[in-house]
């Protein structure tokens, strides 16, 4: 397949409808509970159109998770005058998101729970996203003057904190989750 054909396929309105429909259903109801036939019906596309864009449900799920990662990466913009302020801003934005209406857990944690094999393409996208987030935090910590090994270890702790935060955003009181997250990050950075 040529690059032009692949780009045209990727930009297709039908593909966009499929991804938007699948994303909403997967996030609201779970990946394995939503079948391809339902996605096809709710997206208003023919079965042949679906399979033209996504040869399998796993490829659709992989594309959905990749799109979530791309969105997070595009909207994660550390702000502030100091490296610590920039790290806190990342967690403040995350806290605002998870305390917002319609939050039903983390798309990455949800997908990982449904795809336990770490070698599965969906899990590889989740792993790549986590590695990106870890790297972002590690770089901010290095900018703050931390030694490389310390920055790497602290970034790992912050990723674990993020994982807890996205679970708490779904299970706990949203009114306190963001404040507790900021306090936890501040203590970890001290």
Short mmCIF file of the C-alpha atoms (twelve columns), coordinates in Angstrom:
data_MODEL
# 
_entry.id   MODEL 
# 
loop_
_atom_site.group_PDB 
_atom_site.id 
_atom_site.type_symbol 
_atom_site.label_atom_id 
_atom_site.label_alt_id 
_atom_site.label_comp_id 
_atom_site.label_asym_id 
_atom_site.label_seq_id 
_atom_site.Cartn_x 
_atom_site.Cartn_y 
_atom_site.Cartn_z 
_atom_site.pdbx_PDB_model_num 
ATOM 1   C CA . UNK A 1   0.000   0.000   0.000  1 
ATOM 2   C CA . UNK A 2   1.364   3.410   -0.884 1 
ATOM 3   C CA . UNK A 3   1.844   6.159   1.668  1 
ATOM 4   C CA . UNK A 4   -0.816  8.263   -0.097 1 
ATOM 5   C CA . UNK A 5   -3.355  5.433   0.065  1 
ATOM 6   C CA . UNK A 6   -2.557  4.855   3.753  1 
ATOM 7   C CA . UNK A 7   -2.938  8.575   4.527  1 
ATOM 8   C CA . UNK A 8   -6.240  8.764   2.632  1 
ATOM 9   C CA . UNK A 9   -7.494  5.746   4.581  1 
ATOM 10  C CA . UNK A 10  -6.386  7.323   7.855  1 
ATOM 11  C CA . UNK A 11  -8.192  10.596  7.030  1 
ATOM 12  C CA . UNK A 12  -11.443 8.975   5.896  1 
ATOM 13  C CA . UNK A 13  -14.656 10.299  7.509  1 
ATOM 14  C CA . UNK A 14  -15.877 6.703   7.853  1 
ATOM 15  C CA . UNK A 15  -12.714 5.732   9.741  1 
ATOM 16  C CA . UNK A 16  -13.184 8.775   11.985 1 
ATOM 17  C CA . UNK A 17  -16.799 7.758   12.737 1 
ATOM 18  C CA . UNK A 18  -15.696 4.205   13.537 1 
ATOM 19  C CA . UNK A 19  -12.960 5.395   15.897 1 
ATOM 20  C CA . UNK A 20  -15.194 7.975   17.586 1 
ATOM 21  C CA . UNK A 21  -18.002 5.459   18.044 1 
ATOM 22  C CA . UNK A 22  -15.708 2.699   19.270 1 
ATOM 23  C CA . UNK A 23  -13.889 5.079   21.610 1 
ATOM 24  C CA . UNK A 24  -17.110 6.233   23.257 1 
ATOM 25  C CA . UNK A 25  -18.406 2.675   23.603 1 
ATOM 26  C CA . UNK A 26  -15.100 1.174   24.799 1 
ATOM 27  C CA . UNK A 27  -14.666 3.899   27.408 1 
ATOM 28  C CA . UNK A 28  -18.252 3.755   28.675 1 
ATOM 29  C CA . UNK A 29  -18.825 -0.001  28.620 1 
ATOM 30  C CA . UNK A 30  -15.478 -1.787  28.327 1 
ATOM 31  C CA . UNK A 31  -13.619 -3.087  25.326 1 
ATOM 32  C CA . UNK A 32  -14.549 -6.762  25.419 1 
ATOM 33  C CA . UNK A 33  -18.244 -6.076  26.030 1 
ATOM 34  C CA . UNK A 34  -18.577 -4.108  22.788 1 
ATOM 35  C CA . UNK A 35  -18.696 -6.166  19.610 1 
ATOM 36  C CA . UNK A 36  -17.677 -5.178  16.101 1 
ATOM 37  C CA . UNK A 37  -21.276 -5.459  14.855 1 
ATOM 38  C CA . UNK A 38  -22.389 -2.864  17.397 1 
ATOM 39  C CA . UNK A 39  -19.596 -0.476  16.413 1 
ATOM 40  C CA . UNK A 40  -20.538 -0.935  12.741 1 
ATOM 41  C CA . UNK A 41  -24.223 -0.282  13.437 1 
ATOM 42  C CA . UNK A 42  -23.696 2.759   15.657 1 
ATOM 43  C CA . UNK A 43  -21.040 4.254   13.351 1 
ATOM 44  C CA . UNK A 44  -23.393 3.818   10.393 1 
ATOM 45  C CA . UNK A 45  -20.854 2.105   8.154  1 
ATOM 46  C CA . UNK A 46  -20.926 -1.062  6.103  1 
ATOM 47  C CA . UNK A 47  -19.113 -4.133  7.368  1 
ATOM 48  C CA . UNK A 48  -16.781 -3.948  4.350  1 
ATOM 49  C CA . UNK A 49  -15.943 -0.338  5.232  1 
ATOM 50  C CA . UNK A 50  -15.129 -1.304  8.798  1 
ATOM 51  C CA . UNK A 51  -12.811 -4.116  7.727  1 
ATOM 52  C CA . UNK A 52  -11.221 -1.902  5.076  1 
ATOM 53  C CA . UNK A 53  -10.034 0.405   7.863  1 
ATOM 54  C CA . UNK A 54  -9.577  -2.139  10.667 1 
ATOM 55  C CA . UNK A 55  -8.795  -5.721  9.651  1 
ATOM 56  C CA . UNK A 56  -9.686  -6.907  13.176 1 
ATOM 57  C CA . UNK A 57  -11.201 -5.692  16.412 1 
ATOM 58  C CA . UNK A 58  -7.753  -5.828  18.000 1 
ATOM 59  C CA . UNK A 59  -6.494  -3.395  15.353 1 
ATOM 60  C CA . UNK A 60  -9.412  -1.073  16.171 1 
ATOM 61  C CA . UNK A 61  -8.610  -1.271  19.883 1 
ATOM 62  C CA . UNK A 62  -4.920  -0.634  19.192 1 
ATOM 63  C CA . UNK A 63  -5.845  2.438   17.105 1 
ATOM 64  C CA . UNK A 64  -8.208  3.673   19.851 1 
ATOM 65  C CA . UNK A 65  -5.543  3.376   22.552 1 
ATOM 66  C CA . UNK A 66  -2.929  4.985   20.281 1 
ATOM 67  C CA . UNK A 67  -5.283  7.873   19.612 1 
ATOM 68  C CA . UNK A 68  -5.801  8.344   23.363 1 
ATOM 69  C CA . UNK A 69  -2.029  8.440   23.803 1 
ATOM 70  C CA . UNK A 70  -1.645  10.970  20.991 1 
ATOM 71  C CA . UNK A 71  -4.277  13.214  22.597 1 
ATOM 72  C CA . UNK A 72  -2.642  13.069  26.011 1 
ATOM 73  C CA . UNK A 73  0.766   13.832  24.538 1 
ATOM 74  C CA . UNK A 74  -0.620  16.786  22.566 1 
ATOM 75  C CA . UNK A 75  -2.372  18.290  25.586 1 
ATOM 76  C CA . UNK A 76  0.308   17.662  28.212 1 
ATOM 77  C CA . UNK A 77  2.160   20.947  28.271 1 
ATOM 78  C CA . UNK A 78  4.159   21.522  31.465 1 
ATOM 79  C CA . UNK A 79  3.862   25.141  32.635 1 
ATOM 80  C CA . UNK A 80  5.583   27.173  35.304 1 
ATOM 81  C CA . UNK A 81  8.733   29.032  36.173 1 
ATOM 82  C CA . UNK A 82  10.534  26.160  37.893 1 
ATOM 83  C CA . UNK A 83  10.884  22.460  37.056 1 
ATOM 84  C CA . UNK A 84  8.830   21.641  40.165 1 
ATOM 85  C CA . UNK A 85  6.067   23.995  38.992 1 
ATOM 86  C CA . UNK A 86  6.107   22.273  35.600 1 
ATOM 87  C CA . UNK A 87  5.753   18.831  37.200 1 
ATOM 88  C CA . UNK A 88  2.955   20.082  39.454 1 
ATOM 89  C CA . UNK A 89  1.165   21.565  36.432 1 
ATOM 90  C CA . UNK A 90  1.123   18.147  34.740 1 
ATOM 91  C CA . UNK A 91  -0.543  16.640  37.801 1 
ATOM 92  C CA . UNK A 92  -2.874  19.626  38.259 1 
ATOM 93  C CA . UNK A 93  -4.111  19.155  34.681 1 
ATOM 94  C CA . UNK A 94  -4.522  15.433  35.271 1 
ATOM 95  C CA . UNK A 95  -6.444  16.162  38.472 1 
ATOM 96  C CA . UNK A 96  -8.759  18.542  36.629 1 
ATOM 97  C CA . UNK A 97  -9.408  15.916  33.955 1 
ATOM 98  C CA . UNK A 98  -10.154 13.049  36.315 1 
ATOM 99  C CA . UNK A 99  -12.402 15.175  38.488 1 
ATOM 100 C CA . UNK A 100 -14.428 16.276  35.477 1 
ATOM 101 C CA . UNK A 101 -17.794 14.960  34.356 1 
ATOM 102 C CA . UNK A 102 -17.894 11.599  32.633 1 
ATOM 103 C CA . UNK A 103 -14.554 10.342  33.943 1 
ATOM 104 C CA . UNK A 104 -14.683 6.541   34.041 1 
ATOM 105 C CA . UNK A 105 -11.117 5.590   34.760 1 
ATOM 106 C CA . UNK A 106 -7.990  5.698   32.683 1 
ATOM 107 C CA . UNK A 107 -8.278  4.412   29.109 1 
ATOM 108 C CA . UNK A 108 -4.771  2.915   29.406 1 
ATOM 109 C CA . UNK A 109 -5.394  1.135   32.718 1 
ATOM 110 C CA . UNK A 110 -8.781  -0.065  31.433 1 
ATOM 111 C CA . UNK A 111 -7.225  -1.423  28.220 1 
ATOM 112 C CA . UNK A 112 -4.353  -3.078  30.102 1 
ATOM 113 C CA . UNK A 113 -6.843  -4.823  32.385 1 
ATOM 114 C CA . UNK A 114 -8.605  -6.289  29.345 1 
ATOM 115 C CA . UNK A 115 -5.399  -7.243  27.520 1 
ATOM 116 C CA . UNK A 116 -3.161  -8.969  30.083 1 
ATOM 117 C CA . UNK A 117 -0.530  -10.237 27.612 1 
ATOM 118 C CA . UNK A 118 2.339   -7.695  27.670 1 
ATOM 119 C CA . UNK A 119 3.289   -8.679  24.102 1 
ATOM 120 C CA . UNK A 120 -0.153  -7.919  22.677 1 
ATOM 121 C CA . UNK A 121 -0.173  -4.871  20.347 1 
ATOM 122 C CA . UNK A 122 -2.667  -3.054  22.606 1 
ATOM 123 C CA . UNK A 123 -0.423  -3.555  25.637 1 
ATOM 124 C CA . UNK A 124 2.585   -2.376  23.651 1 
ATOM 125 C CA . UNK A 125 0.791   0.923   22.988 1 
ATOM 126 C CA . UNK A 126 0.001   1.202   26.712 1 
ATOM 127 C CA . UNK A 127 3.647   0.462   27.564 1 
ATOM 128 C CA . UNK A 128 4.874   3.056   25.066 1 
ATOM 129 C CA . UNK A 129 2.545   5.651   26.570 1 
ATOM 130 C CA . UNK A 130 3.769   4.909   30.079 1 
ATOM 131 C CA . UNK A 131 7.384   5.100   28.896 1 
ATOM 132 C CA . UNK A 132 6.667   8.495   27.316 1 
ATOM 133 C CA . UNK A 133 5.118   9.804   30.553 1 
ATOM 134 C CA . UNK A 134 7.997   8.438   32.616 1 
ATOM 135 C CA . UNK A 135 10.468  10.098  30.243 1 
ATOM 136 C CA . UNK A 136 8.653   13.426  30.421 1 
ATOM 137 C CA . UNK A 137 8.817   13.405  34.212 1 
ATOM 138 C CA . UNK A 138 12.422  12.178  34.265 1 
ATOM 139 C CA . UNK A 139 13.446  15.022  31.947 1 
ATOM 140 C CA . UNK A 140 11.690  17.587  34.140 1 
ATOM 141 C CA . UNK A 141 13.410  16.161  37.208 1 
ATOM 142 C CA . UNK A 142 16.776  16.252  35.456 1 
ATOM 143 C CA . UNK A 143 16.093  19.888  34.547 1 
ATOM 144 C CA . UNK A 144 15.497  20.464  38.263 1 
ATOM 145 C CA . UNK A 145 19.059  19.333  38.915 1 
ATOM 146 C CA . UNK A 146 18.475  15.781  40.071 1 
ATOM 147 C CA . UNK A 147 21.068  13.176  39.220 1 
ATOM 148 C CA . UNK A 148 20.020  10.854  36.395 1 
ATOM 149 C CA . UNK A 149 19.491  7.777   38.596 1 
ATOM 150 C CA . UNK A 150 17.522  9.770   41.174 1 
ATOM 151 C CA . UNK A 151 15.449  11.445  38.447 1 
ATOM 152 C CA . UNK A 152 14.658  8.055   36.902 1 
ATOM 153 C CA . UNK A 153 13.618  6.543   40.232 1 
ATOM 154 C CA . UNK A 154 11.527  9.562   41.238 1 
ATOM 155 C CA . UNK A 155 9.849   9.564   37.821 1 
ATOM 156 C CA . UNK A 156 8.914   5.919   38.425 1 
ATOM 157 C CA . UNK A 157 7.325   6.888   41.728 1 
ATOM 158 C CA . UNK A 158 5.423   9.718   40.058 1 
ATOM 159 C CA . UNK A 159 4.113   7.329   37.392 1 
ATOM 160 C CA . UNK A 160 2.866   5.051   40.180 1 
ATOM 161 C CA . UNK A 161 1.246   8.068   41.808 1 
ATOM 162 C CA . UNK A 162 -0.419  8.898   38.483 1 
ATOM 163 C CA . UNK A 163 -1.777  5.353   38.280 1 
ATOM 164 C CA . UNK A 164 -3.282  5.715   41.755 1 
ATOM 165 C CA . UNK A 165 -4.664  9.119   40.875 1 
ATOM 166 C CA . UNK A 166 -6.561  7.874   37.827 1 
ATOM 167 C CA . UNK A 167 -8.060  5.036   39.855 1 
ATOM 168 C CA . UNK A 168 -8.992  7.399   42.700 1 
ATOM 169 C CA . UNK A 169 -10.591 9.755   40.189 1 
ATOM 170 C CA . UNK A 170 -13.049 7.015   39.322 1 
ATOM 171 C CA . UNK A 171 -13.584 5.523   42.784 1 
ATOM 172 C CA . UNK A 172 -13.179 8.373   45.269 1 
ATOM 173 C CA . UNK A 173 -14.606 11.837  45.870 1 
ATOM 174 C CA . UNK A 174 -13.529 14.065  42.982 1 
ATOM 175 C CA . UNK A 175 -13.670 17.094  45.282 1 
ATOM 176 C CA . UNK A 176 -10.604 15.894  47.210 1 
ATOM 177 C CA . UNK A 177 -8.694  13.825  44.648 1 
ATOM 178 C CA . UNK A 178 -6.923  16.697  42.897 1 
ATOM 179 C CA . UNK A 179 -5.900  18.368  46.153 1 
ATOM 180 C CA . UNK A 180 -4.538  15.126  47.571 1 
ATOM 181 C CA . UNK A 181 -2.619  14.471  44.352 1 
ATOM 182 C CA . UNK A 182 -0.953  17.890  44.478 1 
ATOM 183 C CA . UNK A 183 0.012   17.336  48.108 1 
ATOM 184 C CA . UNK A 184 1.419   13.886  47.318 1 
ATOM 185 C CA . UNK A 185 3.494   15.197  44.386 1 
ATOM 186 C CA . UNK A 186 4.784   18.088  46.496 1 
ATOM 187 C CA . UNK A 187 5.859   15.716  49.269 1 
ATOM 188 C CA . UNK A 188 7.493   13.332  46.818 1 
ATOM 189 C CA . UNK A 189 9.464   16.158  45.247 1 
ATOM 190 C CA . UNK A 190 10.592  17.584  48.605 1 
# 
